[in-house]
Each structure stands twice: as structure tokens, then as C-alpha cells.
Amino acid sequence: MVRLLVVGPPGAGKGTQAARLAEAYGIPAISTGDIFRANVRDETALGVEAKGFMDRGEYVPDSLTNALVADRLGHEDCAPGFLLDGYPRTVDQVRALDQVLADQGEKLDAVVELTVETEVVVKRILLRAKDSGRSDDADETVIRARLELFARETAPLIEVYGGRGLLVQVDAIGEIADVTDRITGALRQRGIE
């Protein structure tokens, strides 16, 4: 059983690496961002609400996000483990995840932090906007607001997980396969195969 969390600023390649790692370890990649975007696309009530937050470069409120993740981790495909991409993003969400995992008698095995320079991230996101049509990626002001929000609210969870000895920092600049190899190599050093 492998339970991982991938963190890093928007545009660091979390989604790409999460998919590759999920395949390598035979576990589902759980992305709150993908779930929110699907709801936005389908214009569900949650999607309409989430879109307002996303378009302003803000996070969807914890109460909605925590409930979504708790439900998802209870699905049968998570029995062999899981990889969380984009959650938790705040220390309050860390506490909520800790409780969900404790209730299931589980804990995280490692937290992979993808590190990348701000200007590289801005360029990646603007390029992604052209390729995917994501409304939350098209405006540089919104992108920078998201990065500031990450630094303010999400970076502290890196300190929390570092203090627990779970943090694995990996340089996310370079070819996709090379970054994946760096991650799996770092995880192997921690006994995660």
C-alpha cells in the first residue's frame, strides 16, 4: 500500500507527475482540481460556485473540498493506496486529512514537493492556457495571485510535513520522464517501491 501526496505551486507539473506515479504504483491519482473542473464544465451547482473562486485565483472553500476528498478516499479503488494531487493545500486541510486517514487506520507514506522557479511556472501556465483553454490559466494577474496564495497558505504545510519526516523535495524542471525518475528514485531511498 502506497499513500502519497504531491505538492507544489500551480504549474509545477503536479498533474502530469501524479498520473505517471499513479500508473507506476498502481494507485489512483485523486485531483481535486480535475473534479472541480469537471463540475465547472458540466455547470453543476458546485461547478458554478467553484468557478467563481477559481476565476479569481482563489481556492474552493475547505468545507466543500474536505467532504469531497473524504468521500473519494472511501472508494474501493483506494484500498491499495492513493496519490493526492492538489490536496491538502492548507494546514486546516492537513488536519482534516489526518482525521480521515486516522479514521481508516492509515497515514501518508511520503509527501513529494515539486520545486520550480516562479517565472518558469508563469510561462508554463500561460502555455497550458493556450493548449487546454482553462479559464483560470489565461490571465497573468490571476496566475500571480494563485502563486501568492500558494506561498501564503500552502507553503506552511510543507513545514508541517517536513517536521513529520515525510517530505521529499524534487526539482521539477526538466524533461517529464527525468522528473519522474527523480521522484521514484527519492521514494525508493525511503523504501517505497
N, C-alpha and C positions, 0 to 999 in steps of 0.2 A: 504494500500500500504506500502510495506517494501522495502527500498533500503539500502543494506548493502555492506560493503567491508570487506574482511578478509585479514589481512596481517600477515607476519611473515617470518622468514628465510626459505630457501628451507629445506624440510624435517620436518617442524613443524606440518604437518598434515592439511594444508590448504585445499587440495583437498578432503580429507576424511570428514572434518568438513563442508566444503561448500556443499557437496552432502547431508549430513544429515540436515543441516539448510535449504537448498532449499526445501527439502521434508517437513520439519516441517512447513515452512511458505508458501508453495505453490507457490514458485517463481523459475525462472530458475537460475542455477549456471552458470556463464559465466567465463570460464577459458581460458585465452589467451594461457597458456601452452598446454592445450589439443588441441586447434585449431592449434597451431604451430606443435605439434607432429603429428597430422593427416596429415598436409601438408608434413611433412618430410616423413612419411610412404608412402604417395601417390606420393612422388617425384615430387610435383608441383614446379614451378619456385620459389614461395615464400618459399616452404619447403626446397629446396636446399640451398637457401640463409640463411634461418633461422638456418638450421643445422650447418652451419659453425660457426655462433655466439654461438649456444648452446654447440657445442662440445668444444669450447674454454672457456666455463663457462661465456660467455658474454650475455648481453640482446640483443634481436632483437631491431633494431633502433625504436625510438619513432614514427617517421612518419608512419611506417607500422603498429605499434601497435595501435596508436591513431585512425587511419582510420578504422581498424578492429573493435575496441570497439564501436566507434561512430555508425557504421553501425549496429552492433549487438543490441545495446540498442534501436534502432528504430524498431525492430521486435515486432510483436503483442504480443508475449508471455511475453514481458517485461512490458506490461501495468499494471499488478498488483504489479510490483516491480521486483527486481533482486538482485542477490548476485554476486559481483565481486570477483574473486579469482585470484590473481597474477597481478592485475592492479588496480590502478596505482602503479608503482614501483619507480618513481622519482618525484621530485617536479614539473618538467615540465609536466609530465603526469597528476599530480593533477590539474594543470591549464587547461589542455586540457579537462579533465573530468568535471571540474567545468563549462566550457563553454558549453559542450554537454548537461549537466543537466540543466543549465540556459536556453538554447535554448528550452528545453522541459518543462520548468516551474517546474523543480524538483530539489531536493537536497538529499544528503545522510542523512539517519536517524542515522546510527552508523557505526563506524569502529572498528572491533574486531581485536585486536592484540594477536596472539598466541605466548606466550613466552616459550622458551625452551633453555637449555644449549647447547653450540656448540658441545661438544663431543657426546651428545645424538643425535644431528642432524646428525653428520657424520656417526654414526653407523646405524641410520635409513635409510639414503640414500644408503649406501653400501648394506644393506639388500634389499632395494627396487630394486636396480640394478639387484640383483640375481633373484628376483621374476618377474620383468617386462621386463628386457632386455633393459632398457633405456640407450642409449649410453652416455647421459650427467650425468649419475649416477655411472658409473663404475670405475672412476679414483679418488682416494682421493685427488690428487693435484687439479683436476678440481672442486671437491666439495668445497675444502677450498677456491679456487678462487671465486666461486659463493657466499660463505658466506662473504668473504671480500667485494665483490661488493655490496652485500646486506647492509652490515654495512655502507659502504661509500655512496651509492646512495639512498637506500630505507629508512633507519632509519630516515633521516630527515623528511620524510612525516609523520612519527609518531608524530614528534614535531608539524607539521602543524595541523594535525587533533586533537591533544591534545589541542592546542591553541584554536580550534573552539569548544571544549567541546564535541567532537564526539567519543573520544577514550574510548574503553572498553578493558582492559588488562585481559587476561585469561591464566592461567598456562596450557600449552598443554601437560604436562607429565602425563601419567596415561592411564587408560582404555578409549577407544574411547567414549563409552557411558557416562562416567563420565565427560570427557572434554565437550561433547555436553551439558550435564546438566549444567555445569558451565557457558557455553556461554548463553544458553537460560535463565538461572536464572539472569545473569547480564543484559541481554537485557530486561527482564521483569521489573527489577528495573528502567529501563529508559522508561517504558511504551510501549515497543514493544512486542506485543503478537503474 
